[in-house]
Amino acid sequence: MKTRRTWRTRARKTAPRSTVPDVLAAAAGALRGRAGWAVGSVLVVAVGLLAAWLFAGTGGEKGTPPDARARIYEDRDACLLTDEKGIVSGAPAAPLWEGMQRASGDGRTRVTYVPVTGEQTAANARPFLNGLVQRDCEVVVASGPAQAAVAAEAAPRHPDVRFVVVGDGGPGSGSGSGDAPENVTRIAAGAKAGDEVAAAVERFARED
């Protein structure tokens, strides 16, 4: 009996012990606490990068197509020079701006406006008009006495610019006057001024 118990004790001591449970237990312990958060964060980042790479593809695909609703204009600008009221409802230039917007509907001409701030005199309006010419506005529509005066004054110096003068344009602005430059179109202020401005802008766009 004594010998038999000794044999069993030796068998227990010499039997090989599996290390797999120990490894699993160590891994489980590592995943607990701060180490677990670190490992989990790394895995989340890695999965996110992999998903982004798969979504982006290899770069051979074309980019997002342009919005079909976006209007593409030809390289032509029509600019409106107004008084300090601008294009607010009821202002003298409001119907002119509406006409210019209609004229730009075919995509041939971009339209913009600039109000003359400060004193409504020719001396004060002149720098604003010069700025429009320097911005390569092919058509300049002038609304207001001071604006019309400086437009008529600048027309001979800028034969490549079409000037549309609404109302009194100073010297040579009378109806049927023969001394107005060829690049000046005169329109009487009134209810039909917006339609006439629209027609003038459309005509100039077709001629260029």
C-alpha positions in Angstrom: 0.0 0.0 0.0 2.8 2.4 0.8 4.5 1.6 -2.5 1.3 2.2 -4.4 0.6 5.6 -2.9 4.2 6.6 -3.7 3.7 5.7 -7.4 0.5 7.7 -7.6 2.3 10.7 -6.1 5.1 10.5 -8.6 2.6 10.2 -11.4 0.9 13.4 -10.4 4.2 15.3 -10.2 5.5 14.0 -13.6 2.3 14.4 -15.6 2.7 17.2 -18.2 0.7 20.3 -17.5 -1.1 22.0 -20.5 -0.2 25.7 -20.9 -3.3 26.6 -23.1 -5.5 27.4 -20.1 -2.8 29.5 -18.6 -2.4 31.5 -21.9 -6.1 32.1 -22.2 -6.3 33.2 -18.6 -3.5 35.6 -19.1 -5.1 37.0 -22.2 -8.4 37.4 -20.4 -6.7 39.2 -17.6 -4.9 41.5 -20.1 -8.2 42.4 -21.7 -9.4 43.6 -18.3 -8.5 47.0 -17.1 -6.5 49.6 -18.9 -4.8 47.1 -21.1 -8.1 45.9 -22.4 -9.2 49.5 -23.3 -5.9 50.0 -25.1 -6.2 46.8 -27.2 -9.9 47.6 -28.0 -9.0 51.1 -29.1 -6.3 49.8 -31.4 -8.8 47.3 -32.9 -11.4 49.9 -33.5 -9.0 52.3 -35.2 -7.7 49.5 -37.4 -11.2 48.4 -38.4 -12.1 52.1 -39.2 -9.1 52.6 -41.4 -9.8 49.4 -43.3 -13.4 50.4 -43.9 -12.3 53.8 -45.1 -9.8 52.3 -47.5 -12.4 49.9 -48.9 -14.9 52.7 -49.3 -12.5 55.0 -51.1 -11.4 52.2 -53.4 -8.1 52.3 -55.3 -8.6 55.9 -56.6 -9.5 54.9 -60.1 -13.1 56.0 -59.8 -14.2 59.4 -60.9 -15.2 62.1 -58.4 -18.7 63.2 -57.5 -20.3 64.7 -60.6 -21.2 68.4 -60.5 -24.6 69.4 -59.4 -26.8 69.5 -62.5 -28.7 72.4 -61.1 -25.6 74.6 -61.0 -25.7 77.2 -63.8 -22.5 77.5 -65.9 -22.0 80.9 -67.4 -19.9 81.9 -70.4 -17.1 84.4 -69.6 -19.3 87.5 -69.9 -20.4 89.9 -67.2 -23.1 92.6 -67.0 -22.8 94.9 -64.1 -25.4 97.3 -62.6 -24.4 100.5 -61.0 -27.1 101.8 -58.6 -27.7 104.6 -56.1 -27.3 104.0 -52.4 -30.7 102.2 -52.2 -29.3 99.3 -54.3 -31.9 96.8 -55.6 -34.3 96.7 -52.6 -38.0 96.5 -53.4 -39.2 99.9 -54.5 -35.8 101.3 -55.4 -35.4 102.7 -59.0 -32.8 100.0 -59.8 -35.0 97.1 -58.6 -36.8 96.5 -62.0 -33.5 96.9 -63.8 -32.0 94.1 -61.7 -35.0 91.9 -62.3 -34.6 92.4 -66.1 -30.8 91.6 -65.9 -31.5 88.4 -64.0 -34.0 87.3 -66.7 -31.4 88.1 -69.3 -28.9 85.8 -67.5 -31.2 82.9 -67.5 -29.7 81.4 -70.7 -26.3 81.2 -69.1 -24.6 83.6 -71.4 -24.1 86.4 -69.0 -23.3 86.7 -65.3 -25.0 89.7 -63.6 -23.9 91.6 -60.5 -24.6 95.0 -59.0 -22.7 97.7 -57.0 -24.4 100.5 -55.1 -22.7 103.9 -55.0 -22.5 104.8 -51.3 -22.1 108.2 -49.9 -22.8 111.4 -51.8 -24.8 110.8 -55.0 -22.6 112.9 -57.2 -20.6 112.2 -60.4 -17.3 112.7 -58.5 -18.3 110.1 -55.9 -19.8 107.7 -58.5 -16.8 107.8 -60.8 -14.5 105.4 -58.7 -17.3 102.9 -58.5 -17.8 102.9 -62.3 -14.1 102.6 -62.9 -14.0 99.6 -60.6 -16.6 97.9 -62.8 -14.6 98.6 -65.9 -11.5 97.2 -64.2 -13.4 94.1 -63.3 -13.9 93.5 -67.1 -17.7 94.1 -67.1 -18.6 93.9 -70.8 -21.9 95.6 -70.1 -22.4 98.4 -67.5 -25.9 99.4 -66.7 -26.1 102.8 -64.9 -29.2 103.7 -62.8 -29.5 107.2 -61.3 -28.5 110.7 -62.5 -24.9 110.6 -61.1 -24.3 107.0 -62.3 -25.7 107.8 -65.8 -23.5 110.9 -66.1 -20.3 109.1 -65.3 -21.2 106.2 -67.6 -21.8 108.6 -70.5 -18.5 110.3 -69.7 -16.5 107.1 -69.6 -18.0 105.5 -72.8 -15.6 107.2 -75.3 -12.6 106.0 -73.3 -13.8 102.4 -73.2 -15.1 101.6 -76.6 -15.1 97.8 -75.8 -17.6 98.2 -73.0 -21.3 98.5 -73.7 -23.0 101.1 -71.5 -26.7 101.1 -70.9 -27.8 104.5 -69.4 -31.2 104.6 -67.7 -32.6 108.1 -67.4 -30.7 111.3 -67.8 -27.1 110.6 -68.8 -25.7 114.1 -69.0 -24.4 115.7 -72.2 -25.7 114.0 -75.3 -28.3 112.0 -73.5 -31.4 113.5 -75.1 -33.7 111.2 -77.1 -32.6 111.0 -80.7 -29.3 112.8 -80.0 -26.7 112.0 -82.6 -23.6 112.9 -80.5 -23.8 109.8 -78.2 -21.0 107.2 -78.5 -22.0 104.1 -80.4 -21.4 101.9 -77.3 -24.1 103.8 -75.3 -27.7 102.6 -75.2 -30.1 105.0 -73.6 -33.3 103.9 -71.9 -36.0 106.1 -70.4 -36.7 105.5 -66.8 -40.2 104.0 -66.2 -42.2 100.8 -66.0 -40.7 99.3 -69.2 -37.1 100.0 -68.2 -36.5 96.5 -66.8 -37.7 94.8 -70.0 -35.6 97.1 -72.2 -32.5 96.5 -70.1 -33.1 92.8 -70.3 -33.4 93.0 -74.1 -30.2 95.1 -74.3 -28.2 92.6 -72.3 -29.5 89.7 -74.3 -28.7 91.5 -77.6 -25.1 92.3 -76.5 -24.6 88.6 -75.4 -25.7 87.4 -78.9 -23.4 89.9 -80.7 -20.2 89.0 -78.8 
